[in-house]
Amino acid sequence: MDQISAGLNITIFFCRQLDINQDKNRRAIEKELGPRVRFFPLPCSGRIEPLHLLRAFESGADMVYLIACPEGACRYREGNLRAKKRVQYAQKLIEEIGLEGARIELINKTAAMPANIGAIAKELLARDAKVSTSAVRSK
């Protein structure tokens, strides 16, 4: 069962450098899938803070993705490396409160992935759900 049919709310943070037409592409997906998928473009994935990831859960997300440039290919040199450390820290924090660390996932874009953020999101949403509805959301 894919994540959308599993009834999960998904939040996707992503680096704007990945898709020059990101506004048009993400809005098409948001319109198609409705409020269960929320996108947050970032000037660089390295700008993400653990608090942003945690706030996504507070706002009702069941799964949070951060899509970053390929490792070593960040326009700002180390942005995606900082993002990796921050995702790992946020995963540890949510594990401490009893949620699965797998609810936060860092995706480094590869050459095999589409250049369109909407298409990347569709691929992510077509995956089988690793987690169920968050206990945070049900409260």
VEXPA-586208 format. One record per residue: residue number from 0; residue in one letter; x, y, z of N, C-alpha, C in turn. Coordinates in Angstrom, 3 decimals, decimal comma, always signed. Layout:
<rs>
<sero=NUM; tike=A; nxx=X; nyy=Y; nzz=Z; caxx=X; cayy=Y; cazz=Z; cxx=X; cyy=Y; czz=Z>
...
</rs>
This chain:
<rs>
<sero=0; tike=M; nxx=+0,862; nyy=-1,168; nzz=+0,000; caxx=+0,000; cayy=+0,000; cazz=+0,000; cxx=+0,911; cyy=+1,235; czz=+0,000>
<sero=1; tike=D; nxx=+0,641; nyy=+2,183; nzz=-0,886; caxx=+1,466; cayy=+3,381; cazz=-0,923; cxx=+1,088; cyy=+4,318; czz=+0,225>
<sero=2; tike=Q; nxx=+1,901; nyy=+5,348; nzz=+0,408; caxx=+1,738; cayy=+6,217; cazz=+1,567; cxx=+0,453; cyy=+7,040; czz=+1,520>
<sero=3; tike=I; nxx=+0,070; nyy=+7,486; nzz=+0,339; caxx=-1,152; cayy=+8,291; cazz=+0,247; cxx=-2,376; cyy=+7,431; czz=+0,501>
<sero=4; tike=S; nxx=-2,408; nyy=+6,229; nzz=-0,090; caxx=-3,577; cayy=+5,376; cazz=+0,158; cxx=-3,582; cyy=+4,859; czz=+1,591>
<sero=5; tike=A; nxx=-2,423; nyy=+4,917; nzz=+2,265; caxx=-2,365; cayy=+4,521; cazz=+3,672; cxx=-2,908; cyy=+5,622; czz=+4,573>
<sero=6; tike=G; nxx=-3,262; nyy=+6,778; nzz=+3,993; caxx=-3,837; cayy=+7,874; cazz=+4,774; cxx=-2,820; cyy=+8,711; czz=+5,519>
<sero=7; tike=L; nxx=-1,575; nyy=+8,662; nzz=+5,090; caxx=-0,537; cayy=+9,407; cazz=+5,786; cxx=-0,461; cyy=+10,849; czz=+5,302>
<sero=8; tike=N; nxx=-0,174; nyy=+11,743; nzz=+6,230; caxx=+0,123; cayy=+13,134; cazz=+5,893; cxx=+1,635; cyy=+13,230; czz=+5,706>
<sero=9; tike=I; nxx=+2,043; nyy=+13,809; nzz=+4,597; caxx=+3,454; cayy=+13,865; cazz=+4,232; cxx=+3,901; cyy=+15,315; czz=+4,133>
<sero=10; tike=T; nxx=+5,063; nyy=+15,622; nzz=+4,701; caxx=+5,682; cayy=+16,937; cazz=+4,559; cxx=+7,006; cyy=+16,741; czz=+3,836>
<sero=11; tike=I; nxx=+7,227; nyy=+17,566; nzz=+2,803; caxx=+8,450; cayy=+17,467; cazz=+2,008; cxx=+9,157; cyy=+18,822; czz=+2,014>
<sero=12; tike=F; nxx=+10,342; nyy=+18,834; nzz=+2,623; caxx=+11,226; cayy=+19,983; cazz=+2,537; cxx=+12,187; cyy=+19,685; czz=+1,396>
<sero=13; tike=F; nxx=+12,529; nyy=+20,689; nzz=+0,598; caxx=+13,442; cayy=+20,421; cazz=-0,509; cxx=+14,244; cyy=+21,654; czz=-0,878>
<sero=14; tike=C; nxx=+15,408; nyy=+21,407; nzz=-1,434; caxx=+16,297; cayy=+22,456; cazz=-1,899; cxx=+15,750; cyy=+23,027; czz=-3,209>
<sero=15; tike=R; nxx=+15,596; nyy=+24,328; nzz=-3,278; caxx=+15,091; cayy=+24,987; cazz=-4,494; cxx=+15,998; cyy=+24,780; czz=-5,691>
<sero=16; tike=Q; nxx=+17,256; nyy=+24,485; nzz=-5,452; caxx=+18,222; cayy=+24,313; cazz=-6,544; cxx=+17,932; cyy=+23,061; czz=-7,369>
<sero=17; tike=L; nxx=+17,093; nyy=+22,163; nzz=-6,861; caxx=+16,817; cayy=+20,910; cazz=-7,556; cxx=+15,899; cyy=+21,061; czz=-8,764>
<sero=18; tike=D; nxx=+15,087; nyy=+22,089; nzz=-8,784; caxx=+14,073; cayy=+22,224; cazz=-9,837; cxx=+13,820; cyy=+23,705; czz=-10,095>
<sero=19; tike=I; nxx=+14,209; nyy=+24,185; nzz=-11,270; caxx=+14,023; cayy=+25,614; cazz=-11,554; cxx=+12,550; cyy=+25,984; czz=-11,697>
<sero=20; tike=N; nxx=+11,703; nyy=+25,007; nzz=-11,991; caxx=+10,261; cayy=+25,235; cazz=-12,111; cxx=+9,513; cyy=+24,695; czz=-10,903>
<sero=21; tike=Q; nxx=+10,163; nyy=+24,707; nzz=-9,749; caxx=+9,589; cayy=+24,059; cazz=-8,566; cxx=+8,238; cyy=+24,620; czz=-8,150>
<sero=22; tike=D; nxx=+8,007; nyy=+25,910; nzz=-8,307; caxx=+6,709; cayy=+26,474; cazz=-7,914; cxx=+5,572; cyy=+25,825; czz=-8,688>
<sero=23; tike=K; nxx=+5,695; nyy=+25,790; nzz=-9,985; caxx=+4,658; cayy=+25,198; cazz=-10,844; cxx=+4,511; cyy=+23,701; czz=-10,571>
<sero=24; tike=N; nxx=+5,634; nyy=+22,998; nzz=-10,457; caxx=+5,602; cayy=+21,550; cazz=-10,290; cxx=+5,030; cyy=+21,125; czz=-8,943>
<sero=25; tike=R; nxx=+5,402; nyy=+21,803; nzz=-7,884; caxx=+4,880; cayy=+21,406; cazz=-6,564; cxx=+3,413; cyy=+21,787; czz=-6,421>
<sero=26; tike=R; nxx=+3,020; nyy=+22,921; nzz=-6,979; caxx=+1,614; cayy=+23,329; cazz=-6,885; cxx=+0,701; cyy=+22,347; czz=-7,609>
<sero=27; tike=A; nxx=+1,173; nyy=+21,778; nzz=-8,709; caxx=+0,376; cayy=+20,781; cazz=-9,431; cxx=+0,142; cyy=+19,553; czz=-8,549>
<sero=28; tike=I; nxx=+1,163; nyy=+19,120; nzz=-7,837; caxx=+1,021; cayy=+17,966; cazz=-6,945; cxx=+0,138; cyy=+18,308; czz=-5,760>
<sero=29; tike=E; nxx=+0,320; nyy=+19,490; nzz=-5,189; caxx=-0,516; cayy=+19,910; cazz=-4,054; cxx=-1,986; cyy=+19,966; czz=-4,473>
<sero=30; tike=K; nxx=-2,239; nyy=+20,438; nzz=-5,673; caxx=-3,617; cayy=+20,508; cazz=-6,160; cxx=-4,191; cyy=+19,113; czz=-6,379>
<sero=31; tike=E; nxx=-3,372; nyy=+18,235; nzz=-6,918; caxx=-3,806; cayy=+16,859; cazz=-7,200; cxx=-4,069; cyy=+16,062; czz=-5,920>
<sero=32; tike=L; nxx=-3,192; nyy=+16,210; nzz=-4,933; caxx=-3,267; cayy=+15,375; cazz=-3,735; cxx=-3,891; cyy=+16,054; czz=-2,532>
<sero=33; tike=G; nxx=-4,081; nyy=+17,344; nzz=-2,607; caxx=-4,753; cayy=+18,042; cazz=-1,521; cxx=-3,853; cyy=+18,286; czz=-0,327>
<sero=34; tike=P; nxx=-4,453; nyy=+18,545; nzz=+0,821; caxx=-3,698; cayy=+18,969; cazz=+2,001; cxx=-2,883; cyy=+17,870; czz=+2,677>
<sero=35; tike=R; nxx=-2,974; nyy=+16,648; nzz=+2,197; caxx=-2,212; cayy=+15,569; cazz=+2,829; cxx=-0,735; cyy=+15,603; czz=+2,460>
<sero=36; tike=V; nxx=-0,381; nyy=+16,417; nzz=+1,456; caxx=+1,016; cayy=+16,586; cazz=+1,070; cxx=+1,342; cyy=+18,069; czz=+1,124>
<sero=37; tike=R; nxx=+2,378; nyy=+18,403; nzz=+1,887; caxx=+2,779; cayy=+19,814; cazz=+2,017; cxx=+4,246; cyy=+19,941; czz=+1,632>
<sero=38; tike=F; nxx=+4,541; nyy=+20,957; nzz=+0,843; caxx=+5,901; cayy=+21,219; cazz=+0,381; cxx=+6,437; cyy=+22,489; czz=+1,030>
<sero=39; tike=F; nxx=+7,724; nyy=+22,467; nzz=+1,339; caxx=+8,399; cayy=+23,634; cazz=+1,880; cxx=+9,743; cyy=+23,783; czz=+1,179>
<sero=40; tike=P; nxx=+9,823; nyy=+24,693; nzz=+0,194; caxx=+11,107; cayy=+24,912; cazz=-0,485; cxx=+12,085; cyy=+25,656; czz=+0,423>
<sero=41; tike=L; nxx=+13,337; nyy=+25,286; nzz=+0,323; caxx=+14,408; cayy=+25,910; cazz=+1,101; cxx=+15,461; cyy=+26,469; czz=+0,145>
<sero=42; tike=P; nxx=+16,117; nyy=+27,561; nzz=+0,504; caxx=+17,178; cayy=+28,063; cazz=-0,373; cxx=+18,323; cyy=+27,046; czz=-0,500>
<sero=43; tike=C; nxx=+18,499; nyy=+26,226; nzz=+0,526; caxx=+19,502; cayy=+25,157; cazz=+0,550; cxx=+19,047; cyy=+24,170; czz=+1,617>
<sero=44; tike=S; nxx=+19,260; nyy=+22,882; nzz=+1,390; caxx=+18,849; cayy=+21,898; cazz=+2,405; cxx=+19,603; cyy=+22,107; czz=+3,716>
<sero=45; tike=G; nxx=+20,783; nyy=+22,720; nzz=+3,645; caxx=+21,560; cayy=+22,999; cazz=+4,843; cxx=+20,927; cyy=+24,043; czz=+5,744>
<sero=46; tike=R; nxx=+19,901; nyy=+24,716; nzz=+5,265; caxx=+19,203; cayy=+25,722; cazz=+6,075; cxx=+18,175; cyy=+25,085; czz=+7,012>
<sero=47; tike=I; nxx=+17,909; nyy=+23,818; nzz=+6,839; caxx=+16,923; cayy=+23,143; cazz=+7,694; cxx=+17,482; cyy=+23,049; czz=+9,117>
<sero=48; tike=E; nxx=+16,625; nyy=+23,202; nzz=+10,059; caxx=+16,978; cayy=+23,022; cazz=+11,462; cxx=+16,146; cyy=+21,862; czz=+12,012>
<sero=49; tike=P; nxx=+16,645; nyy=+21,144; nzz=+12,989; caxx=+15,862; cayy=+20,056; cazz=+13,566; cxx=+14,469; cyy=+20,514; czz=+14,009>
<sero=50; tike=L; nxx=+14,378; nyy=+21,742; nzz=+14,492; caxx=+13,087; cayy=+22,276; cazz=+14,927; cxx=+12,072; cyy=+22,297; czz=+13,787>
<sero=51; tike=H; nxx=+12,510; nyy=+22,620; nzz=+12,562; caxx=+11,599; cayy=+22,605; cazz=+11,407; cxx=+11,024; cyy=+21,203; czz=+11,200>
<sero=52; tike=L; nxx=+11,881; nyy=+20,212; nzz=+11,304; caxx=+11,445; cayy=+18,822; cazz=+11,107; cxx=+10,458; cyy=+18,412; czz=+12,193>
<sero=53; tike=L; nxx=+10,743; nyy=+18,802; nzz=+13,427; caxx=+9,858; cayy=+18,454; cazz=+14,538; cxx=+8,523; cyy=+19,196; czz=+14,453>
<sero=54; tike=R; nxx=+8,560; nyy=+20,429; nzz=+14,010; caxx=+7,317; cayy=+21,203; cazz=+13,862; cxx=+6,391; cyy=+20,580; czz=+12,823>
<sero=55; tike=A; nxx=+6,963; nyy=+19,926; nzz=+11,835; caxx=+6,133; cayy=+19,248; cazz=+10,832; cxx=+5,267; cyy=+18,183; czz=+11,510>
<sero=56; tike=F; nxx=+5,822; nyy=+17,470; nzz=+12,465; caxx=+5,027; cayy=+16,469; cazz=+13,199; cxx=+3,976; cyy=+17,147; czz=+14,059>
<sero=57; tike=E; nxx=+4,352; nyy=+18,232; nzz=+14,674; caxx=+3,412; cayy=+18,993; cazz=+15,492; cxx=+2,235; cyy=+19,490; czz=+14,645>
<sero=58; tike=S; nxx=+2,493; nyy=+19,752; nzz=+13,367; caxx=+1,455; cayy=+20,232; cazz=+12,446; cxx=+0,672; cyy=+19,111; czz=+11,792>
<sero=59; tike=G; nxx=+0,937; nyy=+17,865; nzz=+12,173; caxx=+0,137; cayy=+16,755; cazz=+11,679; cxx=+0,791; cyy=+15,821; czz=+10,686>
<sero=60; tike=A; nxx=+2,074; nyy=+15,978; nzz=+10,420; caxx=+2,753; cayy=+15,080; cazz=+9,478; cxx=+2,973; cyy=+13,707; czz=+10,109>
<sero=61; tike=D; nxx=+2,843; nyy=+12,690; nzz=+9,283; caxx=+3,170; cayy=+11,328; cazz=+9,699; cxx=+4,566; cyy=+10,947; czz=+9,223>
<sero=62; tike=M; nxx=+4,978; nyy=+11,554; nzz=+8,114; caxx=+6,268; cayy=+11,274; cazz=+7,495; cxx=+6,838; cyy=+12,587; czz=+6,986>
<sero=63; tike=V; nxx=+8,147; nyy=+12,796; nzz=+7,190; caxx=+8,813; cayy=+14,020; cazz=+6,750; cxx=+10,017; cyy=+13,635; czz=+5,895>
<sero=64; tike=Y; nxx=+10,083; nyy=+14,237; nzz=+4,716; caxx=+11,222; cayy=+14,040; cazz=+3,826; cxx=+11,981; cyy=+15,339; czz=+3,676>
<sero=65; tike=L; nxx=+13,294; nyy=+15,228; nzz=+3,541; caxx=+14,142; cayy=+16,343; cazz=+3,153; cxx=+14,876; cyy=+15,895; czz=+1,906>
<sero=66; tike=I; nxx=+14,616; nyy=+16,570; nzz=+0,790; caxx=+15,262; cayy=+16,219; cazz=-0,465; cxx=+16,395; cyy=+17,214; czz=-0,692>
<sero=67; tike=A; nxx=+17,614; nyy=+16,686; nzz=-0,809; caxx=+18,808; cayy=+17,512; cazz=-0,927; cxx=+19,551; cyy=+17,191; czz=-2,222>
<sero=68; tike=C; nxx=+20,499; nyy=+18,045; nzz=-2,535; caxx=+21,367; cayy=+17,826; cazz=-3,690; cxx=+22,192; cyy=+16,555; czz=-3,458>
<sero=69; tike=P; nxx=+22,796; nyy=+16,024; nzz=-4,528; caxx=+23,694; cayy=+14,872; cazz=-4,326; cxx=+24,835; cyy=+15,253; czz=-3,385>
<sero=70; tike=E; nxx=+25,304; nyy=+14,297; nzz=-2,591; caxx=+26,412; cayy=+14,585; cazz=-1,676; cxx=+27,605; cyy=+15,080; czz=-2,471>
<sero=71; tike=G; nxx=+28,213; nyy=+16,156; nzz=-1,991; caxx=+29,368; cayy=+16,730; cazz=-2,661; cxx=+29,028; cyy=+17,670; czz=-3,801>
<sero=72; tike=A; nxx=+27,744; nyy=+17,838; nzz=-4,118; caxx=+27,344; cayy=+18,692; cazz=-5,238; cxx=+26,511; cyy=+19,882; czz=-4,796>
<sero=73; tike=C; nxx=+26,582; nyy=+20,221; nzz=-3,538; caxx=+25,803; cayy=+21,351; cazz=-3,027; cxx=+26,381; cyy=+22,660; czz=-3,546>
<sero=74; tike=R; nxx=+25,522; nyy=+23,507; nzz=-3,991; caxx=+25,917; cayy=+24,823; cazz=-4,483; cxx=+26,618; cyy=+25,637; czz=-3,384>
<sero=75; tike=Y; nxx=+26,245; nyy=+25,379; nzz=-2,156; caxx=+26,824; cayy=+26,087; cazz=-1,018; cxx=+27,838; cyy=+25,224; czz=-0,272>
<sero=76; tike=R; nxx=+28,493; nyy=+24,347; nzz=-0,957; caxx=+29,563; cayy=+23,461; cazz=-0,508; cxx=+29,135; cyy=+22,361; czz=+0,451>
<sero=77; tike=E; nxx=+28,702; nyy=+22,722; nzz=+1,647; caxx=+28,448; cayy=+21,718; cazz=+2,682; cxx=+27,004; cyy=+21,675; czz=+3,144>
<sero=78; tike=G; nxx=+26,112; nyy=+22,305; nzz=+2,428; caxx=+24,722; cayy=+22,371; cazz=+2,866; cxx=+24,090; cyy=+21,018; czz=+3,089>
<sero=79; tike=N; nxx=+24,277; nyy=+20,119; nzz=+2,123; caxx=+23,641; cayy=+18,813; cazz=+2,281; cxx=+24,324; cyy=+17,961; czz=+3,355>
<sero=80; tike=L; nxx=+25,578; nyy=+18,247; nzz=+3,652; caxx=+26,244; cayy=+17,533; cazz=+4,743; cxx=+25,713; cyy=+18,000; czz=+6,096>
<sero=81; tike=R; nxx=+25,480; nyy=+19,318; nzz=+6,212; caxx=+24,850; cayy=+19,844; cazz=+7,442; cxx=+23,437; cyy=+19,288; czz=+7,594>
<sero=82; tike=A; nxx=+22,720; nyy=+19,209; nzz=+6,473; caxx=+21,350; cayy=+18,686; cazz=+6,509; cxx=+21,338; cyy=+17,247; czz=+7,019>
<sero=83; tike=K; nxx=+22,281; nyy=+16,460; nzz=+6,583; caxx=+22,363; cayy=+15,057; cazz=+7,016; cxx=+22,520; cyy=+14,961; czz=+8,532>
<sero=84; tike=K; nxx=+23,411; nyy=+15,784; nzz=+9,084; caxx=+23,631; cayy=+15,778; cazz=+10,539; cxx=+22,371; cyy=+16,218; czz=+11,289>
<sero=85; tike=R; nxx=+21,678; nyy=+17,199; nzz=+10,744; caxx=+20,479; cayy=+17,704; cazz=+11,409; cxx=+19,334; cyy=+16,706; czz=+11,341>
<sero=86; tike=V; nxx=+19,227; nyy=+15,987; nzz=+10,240; caxx=+18,204; cayy=+14,942; cazz=+10,137; cxx=+18,502; cyy=+13,837; czz=+11,141>
<sero=87; tike=Q; nxx=+19,762; nyy=+13,434; nzz=+11,242; caxx=+20,132; cayy=+12,393; cazz=+12,206; cxx=+19,810; cyy=+12,833; czz=+13,631>
<sero=88; tike=Y; nxx=+20,069; nyy=+14,083; nzz=+13,945; caxx=+19,760; cayy=+14,610; cazz=+15,277; cxx=+18,248; cyy=+14,587; czz=+15,524>
<sero=89; tike=A; nxx=+17,473; nyy=+15,019; nzz=+14,546; caxx=+16,013; cayy=+15,022; cazz=+14,699; cxx=+15,482; cyy=+13,600; czz=+14,843>
<sero=90; tike=Q; nxx=+16,078; nyy=+12,665; nzz=+14,123; caxx=+15,659; cayy=+11,260; cazz=+14,258; cxx=+15,882; cyy=+10,765; czz=+15,683>
<sero=91; tike=K; nxx=+17,015; nyy=+11,106; nzz=+16,265; caxx=+17,297; cayy=+10,706; cazz=+17,651; cxx=+16,282; cyy=+11,326; czz=+18,609>
<sero=92; tike=L; nxx=+15,942; nyy=+12,586; nzz=+18,374; caxx=+14,975; cayy=+13,255; cazz=+19,248; cxx=+13,610; cyy=+12,588; czz=+19,206>
<sero=93; tike=I; nxx=+13,128; nyy=+12,258; nzz=+18,002; caxx=+11,798; cayy=+11,652; cazz=+17,949; cxx=+11,812; cyy=+10,218; czz=+18,481>
<sero=94; tike=E; nxx=+12,955; nyy=+9,544; nzz=+18,368; caxx=+13,062; cayy=+8,207; cazz=+18,971; cxx=+12,971; cyy=+8,294; czz=+20,493>
<sero=95; tike=E; nxx=+13,511; nyy=+9,356; nzz=+21,059; caxx=+13,456; cayy=+9,545; cazz=+22,515; cxx=+12,031; cyy=+9,714; czz=+23,019>
<sero=96; tike=I; nxx=+11,132; nyy=+10,221; nzz=+22,164; caxx=+9,742; cayy=+10,378; cazz=+22,606; cxx=+8,856; cyy=+9,226; czz=+22,147>
<sero=97; tike=G; nxx=+9,480; nyy=+8,193; nzz=+21,555; caxx=+8,730; cayy=+6,987; cazz=+21,225; cxx=+8,260; cyy=+6,854; czz=+19,793>
<sero=98; tike=L; nxx=+8,662; nyy=+7,762; nzz=+18,902; caxx=+8,323; cayy=+7,623; cazz=+17,481; cxx=+9,490; cyy=+6,969; czz=+16,749>
<sero=99; tike=E; nxx=+9,202; nyy=+6,405; nzz=+15,603; caxx=+10,236; cayy=+5,757; cazz=+14,811; cxx=+11,098; cyy=+6,815; czz=+14,121>
<sero=100; tike=G; nxx=+12,412; nyy=+6,632; nzz=+14,169; caxx=+13,327; cayy=+7,536; cazz=+13,488; cxx=+13,115; cyy=+7,537; czz=+11,984>
<sero=101; tike=A; nxx=+12,544; nyy=+6,452; nzz=+11,470; caxx=+12,286; cayy=+6,332; cazz=+10,027; cxx=+11,221; cyy=+7,311; czz=+9,546>
<sero=102; tike=R; nxx=+10,576; nyy=+8,000; nzz=+10,458; caxx=+9,565; cayy=+8,992; cazz=+10,062; cxx=+10,191; cyy=+10,232; czz=+9,426>
<sero=103; tike=I; nxx=+11,495; nyy=+10,397; nzz=+9,598; caxx=+12,225; cayy=+11,491; cazz=+8,956; cxx=+13,253; cyy=+10,846; czz=+8,036>
<sero=104; tike=E; nxx=+13,225; nyy=+11,250; nzz=+6,774; caxx=+14,152; cayy=+10,643; cazz=+5,824; cxx=+14,813; cyy=+11,724; czz=+4,970>
<sero=105; tike=L; nxx=+16,121; nyy=+11,602; nzz=+4,841; caxx=+16,887; cayy=+12,456; cazz=+3,949; cxx=+17,058; cyy=+11,731; czz=+2,627>
<sero=106; tike=I; nxx=+16,698; nyy=+12,397; nzz=+1,550; caxx=+16,860; cayy=+11,841; cazz=+0,212; cxx=+17,860; cyy=+12,731; czz=-0,517>
<sero=107; tike=N; nxx=+18,997; nyy=+12,159; nzz=-0,897; caxx=+19,937; cayy=+12,894; cazz=-1,739; cxx=+19,604; cyy=+12,569; czz=-3,186>
<sero=108; tike=K; nxx=+19,332; nyy=+13,601; nzz=-3,962; caxx=+18,961; cayy=+13,422; cazz=-5,355; cxx=+20,085; cyy=+12,714; czz=-6,100>
<sero=109; tike=T; nxx=+19,695; nyy=+11,840; nzz=-6,991; caxx=+20,662; cayy=+11,135; cazz=-7,833; cxx=+20,362; cyy=+11,463; czz=-9,284>
<sero=110; tike=A; nxx=+21,284; nyy=+11,107; nzz=-10,164; caxx=+21,097; cayy=+11,345; cazz=-11,596; cxx=+19,910; cyy=+10,543; czz=-12,126>
<sero=111; tike=A; nxx=+19,600; nyy=+9,424; nzz=-11,489; caxx=+18,492; cayy=+8,580; cazz=-11,939; cxx=+17,125; cyy=+9,159; czz=-11,572>
<sero=112; tike=M; nxx=+17,104; nyy=+10,083; nzz=-10,632; caxx=+15,835; cayy=+10,684; cazz=-10,203; cxx=+15,418; cyy=+11,772; czz=-11,182>
<sero=113; tike=P; nxx=+14,118; nyy=+12,006; nzz=-11,321; caxx=+13,666; cayy=+13,088; cazz=-12,197; cxx=+14,101; cyy=+14,456; czz=-11,679>
<sero=114; tike=A; nxx=+14,197; nyy=+15,425; nzz=-12,599; caxx=+14,603; cayy=+16,780; cazz=-12,222; cxx=+13,428; cyy=+17,579; czz=-11,671>
<sero=115; tike=N; nxx=+12,237; nyy=+17,098; nzz=-11,818; caxx=+11,009; cayy=+17,774; cazz=-11,429; cxx=+10,638; cyy=+17,382; czz=-9,998>
<sero=116; tike=I; nxx=+10,474; nyy=+18,355; nzz=-9,098; caxx=+10,159; cayy=+18,058; cazz=-7,696; cxx=+8,824; cyy=+17,322; czz=-7,569>
<sero=117; tike=G; nxx=+7,889; nyy=+17,616; nzz=-8,455; caxx=+6,610; cayy=+16,914; cazz=-8,433; cxx=+6,771; cyy=+15,439; czz=-8,731>
<sero=118; tike=A; nxx=+7,609; nyy=+15,110; nzz=-9,714; caxx=+7,849; cayy=+13,708; cazz=-10,071; cxx=+8,612; cyy=+12,987; czz=-8,960>
<sero=119; tike=I; nxx=+9,555; nyy=+13,674; nzz=-8,335; caxx=+10,280; cayy=+13,069; cazz=-7,207; cxx=+9,294; cyy=+12,770; czz=-6,085>
<sero=120; tike=A; nxx=+8,420; nyy=+13,723; nzz=-5,802; caxx=+7,425; cayy=+13,535; cazz=-4,741; cxx=+6,519; cyy=+12,351; czz=-5,061>
<sero=121; tike=K; nxx=+6,088; nyy=+12,227; nzz=-6,306; caxx=+5,227; cayy=+11,092; cazz=-6,679; cxx=+5,935; cyy=+9,766; czz=-6,460>
<sero=122; tike=E; nxx=+7,230; nyy=+9,718; nzz=-6,776; caxx=+7,995; cayy=+8,492; cazz=-6,525; cxx=+8,040; cyy=+8,168; czz=-5,032>
<sero=123; tike=L; nxx=+8,264; nyy=+9,187; nzz=-4,216; caxx=+8,306; cayy=+8,971; cazz=-2,769; cxx=+6,951; cyy=+8,499; czz=-2,250>
<sero=124; tike=L; nxx=+5,893; nyy=+9,103; nzz=-2,746; caxx=+4,554; cayy=+8,775; cazz=-2,272; cxx=+4,080; cyy=+7,412; czz=-2,756>
<sero=125; tike=A; nxx=+4,694; nyy=+6,912; nzz=-3,822; caxx=+4,324; cayy=+5,593; cazz=-4,337; cxx=+5,003; cyy=+4,463; czz=-3,554>
<sero=126; tike=R; nxx=+5,959; nyy=+4,812; nzz=-2,721; caxx=+6,629; cayy=+3,800; cazz=-1,900; cxx=+5,640; cyy=+3,182; czz=-0,915>
<sero=127; tike=D; nxx=+5,949; nyy=+1,981; nzz=-0,516; caxx=+5,152; cayy=+1,377; cazz=+0,547; cxx=+5,428; cyy=+2,119; czz=+1,844>
<sero=128; tike=A; nxx=+4,400; nyy=+2,311; nzz=+2,612; caxx=+4,529; cayy=+3,038; cazz=+3,880; cxx=+5,373; cyy=+2,230; czz=+4,857>
<sero=129; tike=K; nxx=+6,410; nyy=+2,882; nzz=+5,403; caxx=+7,258; cayy=+2,249; cazz=+6,414; cxx=+6,664; cyy=+2,431; czz=+7,800>
<sero=130; tike=V; nxx=+5,798; nyy=+3,437; nzz=+7,916; caxx=+5,239; cayy=+3,793; cazz=+9,215; cxx=+3,726; cyy=+3,922; czz=+9,088>
<sero=131; tike=S; nxx=+3,071; nyy=+3,945; nzz=+10,215; caxx=+1,637; cayy=+4,142; cazz=+10,219; cxx=+1,331; cyy=+5,575; czz=+10,660>
<sero=132; tike=T; nxx=+0,070; nyy=+5,875; nzz=+10,831; caxx=-0,319; cayy=+7,202; cazz=+11,280; cxx=+0,372; cyy=+7,525; czz=+12,603>
<sero=133; tike=S; nxx=+0,872; nyy=+8,725; nzz=+12,722; caxx=+1,625; cayy=+9,144; cazz=+13,899; cxx=+0,726; cyy=+9,272; czz=+15,118>
<sero=134; tike=A; nxx=+1,243; nyy=+8,837; nzz=+16,259; caxx=+0,514; cayy=+9,002; cazz=+17,516; cxx=+0,376; cyy=+10,469; czz=+17,865>
<sero=135; tike=V; nxx=+1,301; nyy=+11,287; nzz=+17,407; caxx=+1,237; cayy=+12,731; cazz=+17,665; cxx=+0,019; cyy=+13,325; czz=+16,992>
<sero=136; tike=R; nxx=-0,253; nyy=+12,889; nzz=+15,756; caxx=-1,382; cayy=+13,434; cazz=+15,002; cxx=-2,718; cyy=+13,048; czz=+15,633>
<sero=137; tike=S; nxx=-2,796; nyy=+11,880; nzz=+16,214; caxx=-4,076; cayy=+11,430; cazz=+16,764; cxx=-4,455; cyy=+12,126; czz=+18,068>
<sero=138; tike=K; nxx=-3,510; nyy=+12,911; nzz=+18,631; caxx=-3,812; cayy=+13,578; cazz=+19,910; cxx=-4,340; cyy=+14,923; czz=+19,705>
</rs>
